Amino acid sequence: RWLDLEIVARFARDESGYARLSVDGRQVAHYAGPTAYPRAGGYEDDTAIYFKMGLYRDAWPTPMTIYLDEYTKQELLD
């Protein structure tokens, strides 16, 4: 069955970061705080921070498929 997911995130190394997830128009998760590695432990350049989405799972013997449709990225100004 199709699900309508909305992910709104601000990637930041400090407390100004956040992520919100809505499924079919209902908010199901909210996180406020760091959403990126500190410079000493990860990305040195802010342009290296990016979003990935996919089917991440352990190696199961049963095949699985995910279909993604109408993915968009919008720059939000805080």
C-alpha positions in Angstrom: 0.0 0.0 0.0 1.2 3.5 -0.7 2.1 5.8 2.2 2.5 9.6 2.0 5.7 10.4 3.9 6.8 14.0 4.7 10.2 14.4 6.2 11.2 17.9 7.3 14.8 18.3 8.6 17.4 20.9 9.3 20.9 19.3 9.3 23.1 21.0 12.0 25.9 20.0 14.3 24.4 21.9 17.2 21.0 22.1 19.0 19.4 24.0 16.1 18.9 20.8 14.1 15.6 19.0 13.9 13.7 16.3 12.1 9.9 15.7 11.8 8.2 12.8 10.2 4.5 12.7 9.1 2.8 9.6 7.6 -0.4 10.2 5.7 -0.6 13.7 7.2 -0.2 12.6 10.8 3.0 13.6 12.7 4.5 10.4 14.1 8.0 11.5 15.1 9.8 14.7 16.1 13.5 15.1 17.1 15.3 18.3 18.1 19.1 18.5 18.5 22.2 17.6 16.5 21.5 16.0 13.1 25.0 15.9 11.8 28.4 14.6 13.0 30.6 17.0 14.8 33.5 18.2 12.6 36.0 16.2 14.5 34.1 12.9 13.9 32.7 13.1 10.4 32.2 15.6 7.6 34.6 18.5 7.5 32.7 20.5 5.0 29.0 21.5 5.4 28.4 20.8 1.7 29.1 17.1 2.4 25.9 16.7 4.5 23.2 15.1 2.4 20.0 13.0 2.7 19.7 9.4 1.6 16.5 7.3 1.5 16.1 3.6 0.7 15.3 0.1 1.9 17.9 -0.6 4.7 17.6 -4.0 6.2 19.5 -7.1 7.3 20.2 -9.9 4.9 16.8 -11.8 4.8 16.2 -14.7 2.5 12.9 -13.1 1.3 13.2 -10.4 -1.4 11.8 -7.0 -0.5 11.0 -4.1 -2.8 10.4 -0.4 -2.1 8.9 2.0 -4.6 9.6 5.8 -4.2 7.5 8.2 -6.2 7.4 12.0 -6.4 10.4 12.6 -4.2 11.1 16.4 -3.9 13.6 18.4 -2.0 12.8 22.0 -0.9 15.2 24.4 0.7 13.5 25.9 3.8 14.6 29.1 5.4 14.5 29.2 9.2 
